[in-house]
Amino acid sequence: MTLIMPRDAVARVMVAFLISGCALLVITGNRTRPDKSKSLLSRSLTDDSLHERNTKRLWQLRDAASSCQCRSLFTIGACGLEEVEMMKPKDHIWRSALRSMAGIRKNPKGESYVDALKTLSRYRPQNFRVEMGTNKTSRTAEITHPDAQLPFTRCSEHKYSPSDIRSCLENIKNKTGESLKIVFMGDSRARYLMKYFFKSIELSIDKDFINGKKLRELYSIRIRNDWNISFATVQSSLVWAPYLDEFQLASETLRSWCSDSAMLKDLPDILLVSYGTWPANFKGNLLAFADSFHAVQLFKDCFTKISEKSIVLWLMPEPVKTKHSVIGGTKNAQLDFMHDIVWYFFRNSNVIIWDTREVLAIMEIIECSELGSAGYRFNSPEDWNCWDEHHMGSWANLRSAKMILNFICGNVRGKNDDQYCCN
């Protein structure tokens, strides 16, 4: 089953026109390209006023964020797409996909980013095997969940035990004097990731009756409002904002964090943002793009400013699926526009654009389709979430949570091992 992303040619031309036209309004003066030898983030850490605010908040997360190898868990080719291209120098399909991604990142103009991601997803090991019986009616399927190294990274993720995670979170609190603060902002995809992040650390945190009950509420996936939970070593909030510019708390929270008077102690250590699905689902092609462009432009400077003090991870929206296959169509074409918008506004900032999880999602979608074609339409693995149009399954979400844990705990473990991305 091929993953087809049909696109409205007129809409694509309009996207390119709007981005190039809006560039004249957004850019004032000369844009300074970042110094590749020293990231914006590492330079911001030398600012005296930043040290004066709260030196204890400057902990290992900033070191991890300044490592392109660690960022490669989230952004394909964080150390350079040329390096990824040379991982398979004789494979012209591989090289073509990466060069297409490079062109879109440098000059967004309405081309499909997801087509390139689809190509890269084919290089991951398959999660299942179907064996046909001799009478062609007997089929067996072996379902596996390999934690294989991502095909576009030279490093792997460490698998943390509950005791590892507990030690990590306690070390963070001992070093900083405060528990880890992590905020999930946006739509239900942010909520799902929050759910699986806590499923990943649940055995490593001490629960009482109240926060145990709140965890069950989170796991039930019924929350569509602002929500928070607190433990001795972790504090977390869900800021519900499917439309960034239409939800008061999200707008007020962002403006308070990026104000000149904001203190480091008031900011989250990590801010994860998921945005774009609702405009794509409920609005027409160009209107969805225009609304999304406006919302991100409105808070662009704010997110950029926050990313100089905290870690900002921007979750790119994975494609929707319908009946085990990606139909493409209007919704996915509109979601694809978010790549143009996000790369246009944040490619020269400290905001970490998370597109690796899209490869995991696309892999699941393809496999849901192939399982259906093999006769397993009605008994596909529950944790692949094949029947949920908008959310990837628990396997991909847990893998995403594992990436976050590697980012948080890589340096805190106190061990050096070059095979792991965040050491």
C-alpha positions in Angstrom: 0.0 0.0 0.0 1.5 3.3 -1.0 1.1 6.4 1.1 -0.4 9.0 -1.3 -0.5 12.7 -0.4 -2.5 14.4 -3.2 -2.3 18.1 -3.1 -4.4 20.9 -4.5 -2.1 22.6 -7.0 -3.8 25.9 -6.7 -3.6 25.8 -2.9 0.1 24.9 -3.1 0.8 27.9 -5.3 -1.2 30.1 -2.9 0.9 28.8 0.1 4.1 29.7 -1.7 2.7 33.1 -2.6 1.5 33.8 1.0 4.8 32.7 2.6 6.9 34.8 0.2 4.5 37.8 0.5 4.4 37.6 4.3 8.1 37.5 4.5 8.2 41.1 3.6 5.9 41.8 6.6 7.6 39.5 9.1 11.3 40.2 8.3 12.5 43.6 9.4 16.1 44.4 8.7 18.7 41.7 8.0 18.1 38.3 9.4 21.3 37.0 11.2 21.9 33.4 10.5 22.9 31.4 13.6 26.5 30.6 14.3 26.8 26.9 13.6 29.8 26.5 15.9 27.9 27.8 18.8 24.1 27.5 19.1 21.8 30.3 20.1 21.0 28.3 23.2 24.6 27.9 24.3 25.2 31.6 23.7 22.1 32.6 25.7 23.5 30.7 28.7 26.4 33.1 28.9 24.1 36.1 29.4 24.9 37.6 32.8 21.3 38.7 33.4 20.2 35.1 32.8 22.6 33.8 35.4 21.5 36.4 37.9 17.8 35.3 37.6 18.3 31.8 38.8 21.6 29.9 38.2 20.2 26.7 39.6 17.7 26.4 36.7 20.6 26.1 34.2 20.9 22.3 34.4 21.7 19.4 32.1 18.7 19.9 29.8 20.5 22.9 28.3 23.6 20.8 27.7 21.4 18.2 25.9 19.7 20.8 23.8 23.1 22.2 22.6 24.1 18.7 21.4 23.0 18.1 17.8 23.3 14.4 18.3 20.7 14.6 21.1 18.5 16.9 19.1 18.6 14.3 16.3 16.2 12.2 18.3 13.6 14.9 17.5 14.7 16.6 14.3 15.8 14.6 11.3 19.3 15.7 10.4 19.9 17.9 13.4 23.6 17.6 12.8 23.1 18.3 9.1 21.0 16.5 6.5 24.2 16.0 4.5 25.4 13.6 7.2 22.2 11.7 7.1 22.4 11.5 3.3 25.9 9.9 3.5 24.5 7.1 5.7 23.2 5.6 2.4 25.3 7.4 -0.2 24.5 4.9 -3.0 20.7 4.9 -2.5 19.2 7.6 -4.8 15.7 7.3 -3.3 17.1 8.0 0.2 19.2 11.0 -1.1 16.3 12.4 -3.1 14.0 12.4 0.0 16.6 14.1 2.2 17.3 16.7 -0.5 13.6 17.4 -0.8 13.4 18.0 2.9 16.4 20.3 2.8 14.8 22.4 0.1 11.5 22.7 2.0 13.2 23.7 5.2 15.3 26.3 3.5 12.6 27.8 1.3 9.1 26.6 2.2 6.9 26.9 -0.9 4.0 24.5 -0.6 5.8 21.2 -1.5 5.0 18.0 0.4 7.2 17.3 3.4 5.3 14.2 4.3 6.2 12.5 1.0 9.8 12.7 2.1 9.0 11.4 5.6 7.0 8.5 4.0 10.1 7.5 2.1 12.3 7.5 5.2 9.7 5.5 7.1 10.2 2.6 4.7 13.8 2.1 6.0 12.6 1.1 9.5 12.2 -2.6 10.3 8.7 -3.8 9.9 6.7 -4.4 13.1 4.9 -7.5 11.8 5.2 -10.6 9.6 2.3 -12.4 7.9 2.7 -16.0 6.8 0.2 -17.4 4.2 -0.9 -21.0 4.6 -0.8 -23.5 1.7 -4.6 -23.3 1.2 -4.4 -19.5 1.1 -7.1 -19.3 3.8 -4.8 -19.9 6.8 -2.8 -16.8 7.9 -0.7 -16.2 10.9 0.6 -12.8 12.0 3.6 -12.3 14.3 3.4 -8.8 15.9 6.6 -7.4 17.3 7.6 -4.0 18.7 11.3 -3.5 17.8 13.0 -0.6 19.4 15.2 -0.4 16.4 17.5 2.5 15.9 15.9 5.2 13.8 17.3 4.9 10.2 18.4 8.5 10.1 20.4 8.6 13.4 23.8 7.3 14.2 22.9 6.8 17.8 20.3 5.0 19.8 17.9 5.6 22.8 18.7 4.2 26.2 16.1 2.0 27.7 15.5 3.3 31.3 14.4 1.1 34.1 12.0 2.5 36.8 14.9 2.8 39.2 16.9 4.7 36.5 14.1 7.1 36.0 13.5 7.6 39.7 17.3 8.4 40.2 17.2 10.8 37.2 14.2 12.8 38.6 15.7 12.8 42.1 19.0 14.0 40.8 17.3 16.8 38.9 15.6 18.0 42.1 18.8 17.7 44.1 20.7 19.7 41.6 18.2 22.5 41.0 16.2 22.5 44.2 13.0 22.1 42.2 11.1 19.3 40.6 11.0 18.9 36.8 8.4 21.1 35.2 7.0 19.9 31.9 4.0 21.5 30.1 2.0 20.0 27.2 0.2 22.7 25.2 -2.2 22.3 22.3 -4.7 19.7 21.2 -5.4 16.0 21.9 -2.1 14.9 20.4 -0.3 16.8 23.2 -2.7 15.1 25.7 -2.0 11.7 24.3 1.8 12.3 24.6 1.3 13.5 28.2 -0.6 10.3 28.9 2.1 8.1 27.7 4.9 10.1 29.3 3.3 9.5 32.6 2.7 5.8 31.8 6.5 5.6 31.2 7.4 7.2 34.6 4.5 6.0 36.7 6.5 3.3 38.5 9.2 5.8 39.3 7.1 8.4 41.1 5.4 8.3 44.5 1.6 8.5 44.2 -1.0 9.3 46.9 -4.7 9.0 46.6 -5.3 12.4 45.0 -2.7 12.3 42.3 -3.3 8.6 41.7 -6.9 9.5 40.9 -5.8 12.3 38.6 -3.5 9.9 36.7 -6.5 7.6 36.1 -8.4 10.7 34.8 -5.5 11.4 32.4 -5.4 7.8 31.2 -9.1 7.9 30.5 -8.5 10.5 27.8 -11.5 12.6 28.6 -9.8 15.8 29.4 -10.6 18.8 27.2 -9.6 21.6 29.5 -6.6 23.0 31.3 -5.3 20.4 33.8 -2.4 19.9 36.0 -0.8 17.3 38.3 2.1 17.4 40.8 4.4 14.9 42.3 7.5 15.3 44.5 9.9 15.1 41.5 7.6 16.1 38.6 5.1 18.9 38.0 3.1 18.9 34.8 0.3 20.8 33.1 -1.9 20.4 30.1 -2.8 23.8 28.5 -5.7 23.0 26.3 -5.4 25.1 23.1 -6.4 23.5 19.8 -6.4 27.0 18.4 -3.5 28.9 20.0 -5.0 32.3 19.5 -8.5 31.5 20.7 -7.9 30.1 24.2 -7.4 32.7 26.8 -5.3 30.7 29.3 -2.8 29.7 26.6 -2.5 33.2 25.3 -2.1 34.7 28.8 0.4 31.9 29.8 2.6 32.4 26.7 2.7 36.2 27.1 3.6 35.9 30.8 6.4 33.5 30.0 7.9 35.7 27.3 7.5 39.0 29.1 10.7 40.9 30.1 9.8 40.4 33.8 9.5 36.6 33.5 11.8 34.7 35.9 13.4 31.4 35.0 11.8 29.8 38.0 8.4 30.6 36.6 9.1 28.9 33.2 8.7 25.2 32.5 11.8 23.2 31.9 10.2 21.7 28.8 7.3 23.0 26.8 5.8 20.7 24.2 3.5 22.2 21.6 1.1 20.4 19.3 -0.9 22.6 16.9 -2.5 22.4 13.5 -4.9 19.5 13.6 -8.1 21.4 14.4 -7.7 24.1 11.8 -6.9 21.4 9.2 -10.0 19.4 10.2 -12.6 22.1 10.5 -11.6 24.7 7.9 -11.0 24.7 4.1 -7.6 24.4 2.5 -6.5 28.1 2.3 -8.5 29.2 5.3 -6.8 26.5 7.4 -3.4 27.6 6.2 -4.2 31.3 6.7 -5.5 30.7 10.3 -2.5 28.5 11.2 -0.1 31.0 9.7 -1.7 33.8 11.7 -1.7 31.9 15.0 2.0 30.9 14.8 3.0 34.3 13.5 1.2 35.9 16.5 3.2 33.9 19.0 6.4 33.4 17.0 8.5 35.9 18.9 7.1 34.6 22.2 8.0 31.0 21.5 11.4 32.1 20.3 12.0 34.0 23.5 10.9 31.2 25.7 13.2 28.8 23.8 16.2 30.9 24.8 15.5 30.0 28.5 13.6 26.7 28.4 13.3 23.8 26.0 10.5 24.1 23.4 9.6 21.0 21.5 7.2 21.6 18.6 5.4 18.4 17.7 4.7 18.3 13.9 1.2 16.8 13.2 1.3 13.3 11.9 -1.1 12.4 9.0 -4.6 11.3 9.8 -5.6 7.7 8.9 -8.9 6.4 7.6 -9.8 2.7 7.6 -6.2 1.5 7.8 -4.9 3.7 5.0 -3.8 7.3 4.4 -6.2 8.6 1.9 -4.4 11.9 1.6 -7.1 14.3 0.7 -7.9 17.7 2.1 -7.0 17.0 5.8 -3.6 15.7 5.2 -2.7 18.3 2.6 -3.7 21.0 5.1 -1.6 19.3 7.9 1.3 19.2 5.5 1.1 23.0 5.3 2.2 23.1 8.9 5.7 22.1 7.9 5.9 25.1 5.7 4.7 27.4 8.5 6.8 26.0 11.3 10.0 25.7 9.3 9.5 29.2 8.0 9.1 30.8 11.4 11.4 28.7 13.6 14.2 27.3 11.4 16.7 29.9 12.8 15.6 29.7 16.5 16.1 27.4 19.4 12.7 25.8 19.0 13.3 22.1 18.4 11.0 20.9 15.5 10.0 17.3 16.2 9.5 15.5 13.0 11.0 12.1 13.8 7.8 10.9 15.5 5.9 11.5 12.2 8.0 8.7 10.7 6.9 6.4 13.5 3.3 7.4 12.9 3.5 6.9 9.1 5.1 3.5 9.7 2.1 2.6 11.9 -0.4 3.8 9.2 1.3 1.8 6.5 1.3 -1.3 8.6 -2.3 -0.8 9.6 -3.1 -0.7 5.9 -1.0 -3.8 5.1 -2.5 -5.8 8.0 -5.9 -4.9 6.7 -4.9 -6.1 3.2 -3.6 -9.3 4.6 -7.0 -10.1 6.2 -6.4 -8.7 9.7 -8.6 -5.6 9.3 -10.7 -6.5 12.4 -8.0 -7.8 14.7 -5.1 -5.4 14.1 -3.1 -4.8 17.3 -5.0 -2.6 19.7 -1.9 -0.6 20.6 -1.4 0.5 17.0 -4.7 2.4 17.3 -5.6 1.6 13.7 -9.2 2.6 14.1 -8.4 6.1 15.6 -8.2 8.5 12.7 -6.3 11.3 14.5 -4.0 9.6 17.0 -1.1 7.3 16.6 -1.0 4.1 18.7 0.5 3.5 22.1 3.7 1.9 20.6 4.6 5.1 18.8 3.5 7.3 21.7 5.6 5.3 24.1 8.6 5.5 21.8 8.0 9.3 21.7 7.9 9.3 25.6 11.2 7.3 25.6 12.8 10.0 23.4 11.8 12.7 26.0 13.2 10.6 28.8 16.5 10.2 26.9 16.6 14.0 26.5 15.8 14.5 30.2 18.0 11.8 31.7 20.8 11.3 29.3 23.3 13.5 31.1 21.8 13.0 34.6 22.7 9.3 34.5 26.3 10.2 34.9 27.5 7.6 32.4 29.3 8.2 29.1 28.4 5.9 26.2 28.7 7.2 22.7 26.2 4.7 21.3 23.4 6.7 23.1 22.2 10.0 21.6 22.0 12.1 24.7 25.2 11.2 26.7 
